[in-house]
Amino acid sequence: MHIGPSQTVTPGTDQVMCLSCHRAHGSPYADMLRWNYSHMIAGDTTKSGGCFTCHTQKND
């Protein structure tokens, strides 16, 4: 089973909630985050740029 970001863009039925960014039962990252955001740069257009971890297009 694949869990995580995909290259498929859907018509906006997804909902952002706490678990979109945080883990329910702990994480190795600060604030129980799913990813290590300390190395991400806001606005960067690469996969390591934070926003594009989940969003696959600029207008998502």
C-alpha positions in Angstrom: 0.0 0.0 0.0 1.4 3.4 -1.0 0.9 6.1 1.6 2.1 9.6 1.0 2.1 12.2 -1.8 1.2 11.1 -5.3 1.4 12.7 -8.7 -2.4 12.5 -9.1 -4.3 15.7 -8.9 -7.9 15.3 -8.0 -10.8 17.8 -8.3 -10.5 19.1 -4.7 -12.3 16.5 -2.6 -9.4 16.1 -0.2 -9.6 17.7 3.2 -6.7 19.1 5.2 -6.8 18.1 8.8 -4.3 17.7 11.7 -3.0 14.4 10.5 -2.2 15.9 7.1 0.9 17.3 8.7 1.2 15.6 12.1 1.5 12.0 13.3 -1.0 10.8 15.9 1.3 8.5 17.8 4.6 10.3 17.7 7.3 11.2 15.2 11.1 11.5 15.1 10.5 15.2 14.0 9.7 18.2 16.1 6.0 18.8 17.0 5.1 15.3 15.8 5.4 16.4 12.2 5.3 13.9 9.4 8.4 15.3 7.7 11.6 17.1 8.7 10.5 20.7 7.9 13.7 22.2 9.3 15.4 21.5 6.0 12.6 22.8 3.8 12.5 26.2 2.2 9.1 27.9 1.8 8.4 28.7 -1.8 11.1 26.3 -3.2 9.7 24.4 -6.2 11.5 21.1 -5.5 10.0 18.1 -3.7 12.0 19.1 -0.6 10.4 22.6 -0.7 7.7 21.9 1.8 4.5 22.8 -0.1 5.3 20.4 -2.9 5.6 17.5 -0.5 1.8 17.3 -0.9 0.9 19.8 -3.6 1.9 18.7 -7.1 1.0 21.9 -8.9 1.4 25.6 -8.0 -2.4 26.1 -8.0 -3.4 23.1 -5.9 
